[in-house]
Amino acid sequence: MNADPNSEPSGNFRRPRIPRSFKELTPSNHFDPGKFFHEMVWKTLRTRRTGSIKKPEFPNLKDEELALTWIGHASFLVQFAGMNTLIDPNFANWLFLLKRLKRPGMHIRDLPPIDLVLLTHAHFDHFHKPTLRQLPSPKIAVMPWGCGSLAKRLGFERIVELRWWESFGTGDWKVTFVPSKHWGARTLGDMKRGWGGYVLEYRGRRIYHAGDSAYFEGFSEIGQRVKPEIALLPIGAYYPDSFRRVHMGPDEALRAFRDLGSEWFVPMHYGSFKLSFEDLDEPPRWLIELAEKEALIPRLRMLEEGVPERF
């Protein structure tokens, strides 16, 4: 890890700025700008965008029922009876020069009123300010230490910063911020912001969103301490192997799933933006192949963008 989660968040943050180079937009600055431009920009500019935007039919939930809608990339709508939560919402067609290659599964205007927004870290594909400004009636935003300054003037009634293993909640729900193996800088040299995942609990149901993470021993601790029933785990942006310092491939995501001891595995962080060198359709293909070998297909839930599913 490259920051102290127990340190006090500093108020002396740098002003957000446009990245000074393509290298700043790569997943941990570990390949050169020429390769980045060719693989992530030039090739994608010539690739036709796919996917369809749907009008979701949200279920009428009762008691402890839960519905999950994958918007795309790492963005999810989590619905309980009387509570709507968005995690890392991103409806962008472009991230600077990065083209979205699969449309979000729904229009932002079709979202229900949002009670809670969870933001895992400050990277542009997870903390997308233009999306956050357009959310319908967002009330509370929870984010890592050091990220609160980024959320000012985005329309939230309340902004809450957490460190690892801290919790926040009211009434029937509670959210716990848990560790991940990643990093939280918004731009080069911006090392004062945190990163992690969340376990959201509502009337005994627990759902875990890992944010961005490489595989690490912390998944076992998360499983032991908060016992999530549903695990939303990233499976993309893992090739070349140097990317595994901050991301997981399907093989490591399955290992993390076993460590967590969860009932359901929902994959994410693939198919929308080209952030690495593997083909966009390779992560789900490889995940299904591995899950079949390990007899985990009955516990794997591959969601279609924009289609709510009950759990």
Backbone torsions as a table, in degrees:
resi	resn	phi	psi	omega
1	MET	NA	151.8	-175.9
2	ASN	-125.5	32.1	170.7
3	ALA	-159.7	156.2	-179.7
4	ASP	-94.1	110.9	-177.3
5	PRO	-69.5	-13.1	-178.4
6	ASN	-97.4	-1.2	178.9
7	SER	-75.9	155.5	179.1
8	GLU	-71.2	132.9	174.7
9	PRO	-60.3	136.2	-179.8
10	SER	-89.3	147.3	175.7
11	GLY	-88.9	-4.7	-175.8
12	ASN	-92.2	66.7	-178.5
13	PHE	-86.9	151.1	173.0
14	ARG	-75.0	148.1	176.6
15	ARG	-67.8	136.4	176.4
16	PRO	-58.1	142.4	-179.0
17	ARG	-144.5	165.1	174.2
18	ILE	-70.2	134.5	179.5
19	PRO	-54.8	143.7	-176.2
20	ARG	-82.6	-14.5	-178.0
21	SER	-154.6	161.5	174.5
22	PHE	-59.2	-32.7	-176.6
23	LYS	-58.2	-31.3	-179.6
24	GLU	-66.7	-20.8	-177.8
25	LEU	-93.9	-0.3	-180.0
26	THR	-85.7	155.4	-174.0
27	PRO	-75.1	70.8	172.5
28	SER	110.7	21.0	170.4
29	ASN	59.1	35.0	-175.0
30	HIS	-115.4	23.0	159.7
31	PHE	-144.1	164.7	-165.9
32	ASP	-79.1	159.0	-175.8
33	PRO	-59.9	-33.1	179.7
34	GLY	-62.9	-45.6	177.9
35	LYS	-65.4	-40.3	178.3
36	PHE	-58.8	-49.1	-177.3
37	PHE	-61.7	-43.4	-177.0
38	HIS	-68.1	-46.7	-174.7
39	GLU	-78.7	-42.5	-170.3
40	MET	-97.0	-23.7	-176.6
41	VAL	-109.5	-60.2	-174.0
42	TRP	-62.6	-48.1	-179.1
43	LYS	-63.7	-41.4	-177.0
44	THR	-71.9	-29.8	176.2
45	LEU	-60.1	-30.4	-178.5
46	ARG	-92.9	2.3	-178.6
47	THR	-100.7	131.4	179.9
48	ARG	-73.3	136.3	177.1
49	ARG	-69.8	138.8	-179.0
50	THR	-116.7	-176.4	177.1
51	GLY	88.7	158.6	-178.6
52	SER	-124.4	142.6	175.5
53	ILE	-89.9	124.8	-173.8
54	LYS	-109.7	163.2	170.3
55	LYS	-98.0	101.2	-173.1
56	PRO	-65.3	143.9	172.8
57	GLU	-105.9	91.4	-175.7
58	PHE	-72.6	136.4	-177.9
59	PRO	-74.3	156.1	173.9
60	ASN	-87.8	105.0	-172.2
61	LEU	-93.4	148.6	178.7
62	LYS	-132.4	150.8	173.4
63	ASP	52.5	-118.2	-176.4
64	GLU	-97.1	15.9	-179.0
65	GLU	-67.7	152.6	-176.3
66	LEU	-136.9	138.3	173.8
67	ALA	-127.3	143.3	-176.8
68	LEU	-127.5	127.4	176.2
69	THR	-120.8	118.9	175.1
70	TRP	-84.3	121.3	178.4
71	ILE	-84.4	-29.5	-177.9
72	GLY	133.7	157.8	-177.9
73	HIS	55.9	-119.5	178.5
74	ALA	-108.3	16.6	-173.7
75	SER	-94.4	128.9	-179.8
76	PHE	-137.9	147.2	165.1
77	LEU	-105.5	120.4	177.9
78	VAL	-109.1	122.8	-177.1
79	GLN	-119.1	129.1	168.0
80	PHE	-115.8	171.9	175.1
81	ALA	-63.8	110.0	177.3
82	GLY	87.3	9.9	-179.7
83	MET	-151.5	130.4	177.9
84	ASN	-120.9	126.2	-177.9
85	THR	-124.1	133.9	172.7
86	LEU	-107.4	137.9	176.8
87	ILE	-119.8	125.5	178.8
88	ASP	45.2	53.7	-176.3
89	PRO	-67.2	134.2	178.9
90	ASN	-150.1	110.2	178.8
91	PHE	-108.5	14.7	-173.3
92	ALA	-69.5	143.0	168.4
93	ASN	-88.9	-17.6	178.6
94	TRP	-141.5	141.4	166.8
95	LEU	-116.8	94.0	-171.4
96	PHE	56.6	-114.4	-179.9
97	LEU	-93.7	1.1	-179.8
98	LEU	-86.1	117.8	-179.3
99	LYS	-85.3	134.0	172.3
100	ARG	-74.1	125.6	-174.5
101	LEU	-96.7	-11.4	172.6
102	LYS	-133.9	126.9	-175.5
103	ARG	-61.8	149.7	171.8
104	PRO	-61.0	152.4	-173.1
105	GLY	-73.9	-8.0	-178.3
106	MET	-156.5	164.3	172.8
107	HIS	-81.0	146.3	177.7
108	ILE	-62.9	-28.8	-179.8
109	ARG	-68.8	-16.9	-179.2
110	ASP	-92.3	2.4	175.2
111	LEU	-66.9	147.4	170.4
112	PRO	-75.8	170.2	174.2
113	PRO	-56.3	135.0	-173.3
114	ILE	-102.2	124.6	179.5
115	ASP	-87.9	-33.6	-172.0
116	LEU	-145.1	135.9	173.9
117	VAL	-120.8	127.5	176.6
118	LEU	-109.9	127.3	-179.3
119	LEU	-120.2	122.6	-170.6
120	THR	-82.3	-31.7	178.3
121	HIS	-170.3	175.8	-166.8
122	ALA	-89.5	2.1	-179.5
123	HIS	-62.3	148.1	-170.1
124	PHE	-61.4	-29.5	-179.2
125	ASP	-80.6	-8.9	178.7
126	HIS	-114.7	-35.5	178.9
127	PHE	-111.6	82.4	-171.8
128	HIS	-102.1	101.6	-173.2
129	LYS	-59.7	-44.1	179.4
130	PRO	-57.8	-36.7	175.3
131	THR	-66.0	-46.9	-175.7
132	LEU	-61.8	-34.5	178.9
133	ARG	-65.4	-24.5	-174.8
134	GLN	-97.3	-0.1	-175.0
135	LEU	-66.1	143.3	179.3
136	PRO	-75.9	112.3	172.8
137	SER	52.0	51.0	179.3
138	PRO	-69.5	131.9	-175.7
139	LYS	-99.4	-56.3	-174.8
140	ILE	-124.7	135.2	172.8
141	ALA	-118.3	127.8	176.9
142	VAL	-112.6	134.5	-174.4
143	MET	-152.0	169.2	-179.9
144	PRO	-70.3	164.7	176.0
145	TRP	-55.3	140.7	176.6
146	GLY	84.6	-0.5	-177.0
147	CYS	-102.7	-7.0	-174.9
148	GLY	-60.0	-33.6	-179.0
149	SER	-65.0	-26.9	179.0
150	LEU	-72.1	-22.9	-173.5
151	ALA	-94.5	-1.9	178.9
152	LYS	-65.8	143.2	178.4
153	ARG	64.2	26.4	175.0
154	LEU	-104.6	3.3	173.3
155	GLY	97.9	4.3	-179.0
156	PHE	-78.3	141.8	175.3
157	GLU	-74.9	-30.6	-178.1
158	ARG	-148.2	139.5	177.7
159	ILE	-120.3	127.2	-177.7
160	VAL	-122.4	125.6	174.2
161	GLU	-103.0	137.0	179.5
162	LEU	-125.9	152.3	167.1
163	ARG	-102.8	169.6	-177.9
164	TRP	-55.7	133.3	177.6
165	TRP	74.3	5.4	170.0
166	GLU	-82.6	151.0	-179.4
167	SER	-125.4	156.3	175.7
168	PHE	-146.5	141.9	177.8
169	GLY	-178.9	168.4	175.1
170	THR	-144.6	145.0	174.2
171	GLY	60.3	-121.1	-173.5
172	ASP	-82.6	-8.8	-172.8
173	TRP	-125.0	156.0	176.6
174	LYS	-149.6	141.0	176.1
175	VAL	-122.3	134.3	178.7
176	THR	-117.4	129.5	179.9
177	PHE	-88.9	123.7	-173.2
178	VAL	-120.4	158.8	-176.0
179	PRO	-68.9	159.4	168.1
180	SER	-145.6	170.2	177.3
181	LYS	-108.2	91.1	-176.1
182	HIS	-153.7	-145.3	172.3
183	TRP	-159.6	162.8	-168.0
184	GLY	-121.6	9.8	-175.6
185	ALA	-65.1	136.7	173.7
186	ARG	-79.0	-39.4	179.7
187	THR	-141.4	173.4	179.8
188	LEU	-56.7	134.3	177.5
189	GLY	80.0	-3.8	-178.4
190	ASP	-90.9	84.5	-171.5
191	MET	-108.2	21.5	-176.3
192	LYS	-101.0	3.8	-175.4
193	ARG	-108.0	146.6	-177.1
194	GLY	-90.0	-177.6	-179.4
195	TRP	-158.6	159.2	178.2
196	GLY	164.3	-163.5	177.5
197	GLY	-127.1	-179.6	-178.0
198	TYR	-134.6	144.4	165.2
199	VAL	-113.0	115.3	-179.6
200	LEU	-100.4	124.5	-177.9
201	GLU	-117.5	133.2	178.1
202	TYR	-142.0	114.4	178.4
203	ARG	48.6	44.2	175.5
204	GLY	90.6	-14.0	176.0
205	ARG	-86.4	138.2	-177.9
206	ARG	-129.4	127.4	178.5
207	ILE	-126.3	134.1	-174.9
208	TYR	-114.0	126.7	173.3
209	HIS	-112.6	118.5	-172.4
210	ALA	-80.4	-8.5	-172.1
211	GLY	64.5	-146.1	169.9
212	ASP	-92.7	137.3	178.1
213	SER	-164.4	142.0	161.6
214	ALA	-79.0	168.5	174.5
215	TYR	-70.4	138.6	175.1
216	PHE	-156.3	166.5	-174.8
217	GLU	-66.2	-13.5	-178.4
218	GLY	-64.6	-20.3	178.3
219	PHE	-61.6	-37.9	178.0
220	SER	-63.4	-41.8	179.5
221	GLU	-65.2	-40.4	177.6
222	ILE	-60.8	-44.3	178.9
223	GLY	-62.1	-39.2	-178.8
224	GLN	-72.2	-37.6	-172.1
225	ARG	-87.1	-34.2	-175.0
226	VAL	-125.4	-8.4	169.8
227	LYS	46.9	64.2	179.6
228	PRO	-70.5	138.9	178.5
229	GLU	-79.2	-38.4	-178.0
230	ILE	-120.8	131.0	-179.0
231	ALA	-116.0	118.3	173.3
232	LEU	-96.4	108.8	-170.4
233	LEU	-123.2	137.3	179.6
234	PRO	-74.9	143.1	-179.7
235	ILE	-129.7	1.0	-175.5
236	GLY	-115.3	171.3	178.7
237	ALA	68.3	52.1	-175.6
238	TYR	-119.4	-2.7	-176.6
239	TYR	-124.8	131.9	7.8
240	PRO	-70.2	172.8	-171.7
241	ASP	-60.2	-22.9	178.1
242	SER	-61.9	-23.5	178.0
243	PHE	-68.2	-19.7	-179.2
244	ARG	-70.9	-3.9	171.3
245	ARG	-68.7	-21.7	-176.5
246	VAL	-132.8	-7.8	-180.0
247	HIS	-134.3	166.7	176.5
248	MET	-115.7	147.6	164.9
249	GLY	-90.9	175.7	179.4
250	PRO	-57.3	-34.9	-180.0
251	ASP	-62.9	-45.8	179.6
252	GLU	-73.5	-32.3	177.6
253	ALA	-63.8	-39.0	176.1
254	LEU	-65.4	-38.1	175.8
255	ARG	-62.9	-42.6	177.5
256	ALA	-62.1	-40.7	179.2
257	PHE	-60.3	-42.8	177.9
258	ARG	-65.8	-39.4	178.1
259	ASP	-61.8	-38.8	-177.4
260	LEU	-69.2	-30.9	-176.3
261	GLY	71.7	24.8	-179.2
262	SER	-77.4	162.0	179.3
263	GLU	-82.8	-38.8	-175.1
264	TRP	-123.1	140.6	176.1
265	PHE	-114.6	117.6	176.0
266	VAL	-113.2	112.8	-179.9
267	PRO	-77.9	153.9	-179.6
268	MET	-152.4	-174.8	175.9
269	HIS	59.4	51.0	174.5
270	TYR	-157.1	156.7	168.2
271	GLY	85.6	-16.1	-175.3
272	SER	-100.6	-52.1	-179.3
273	PHE	-120.4	140.0	176.0
274	LYS	-86.1	105.3	-176.2
275	LEU	-111.6	0.7	-178.0
276	SER	-157.6	-169.3	-169.1
277	PHE	-94.9	-12.3	177.9
278	GLU	-72.5	153.1	176.7
279	ASP	-63.2	150.1	-176.2
280	LEU	-62.2	-31.0	-178.0
281	ASP	-91.1	1.3	-178.4
282	GLU	-74.2	-42.9	-178.8
283	PRO	-57.3	-49.5	179.7
284	PRO	-67.4	-35.3	178.6
285	ARG	-61.8	-46.8	-179.0
286	TRP	-67.7	-38.3	178.8
287	LEU	-60.5	-46.5	-179.8
288	ILE	-63.0	-41.3	178.3
289	GLU	-59.5	-46.2	-179.7
290	LEU	-67.8	-40.9	-179.6
291	ALA	-63.6	-36.0	175.9
292	GLU	-63.5	-43.6	179.6
293	LYS	-64.0	-32.6	-176.3
294	GLU	-99.3	10.9	177.3
295	ALA	57.8	37.2	-179.5
296	LEU	-109.0	5.0	-179.8
297	ILE	-55.5	-41.3	179.9
298	PRO	-62.2	-18.7	-178.1
299	ARG	-104.4	2.6	-179.7
300	LEU	-98.0	127.0	179.3
301	ARG	-118.2	102.4	177.6
302	MET	-88.7	109.0	-176.0
303	LEU	-87.6	149.3	172.6
304	GLU	-96.9	133.2	-178.4
305	GLU	-56.0	130.6	175.4
306	GLY	84.6	4.1	-178.4
307	VAL	-114.5	108.0	179.8
308	PRO	-64.8	140.1	176.3
309	GLU	-129.7	137.3	176.3
310	ARG	-81.3	147.5	175.0
311	PHE	-129.6	NA	NA
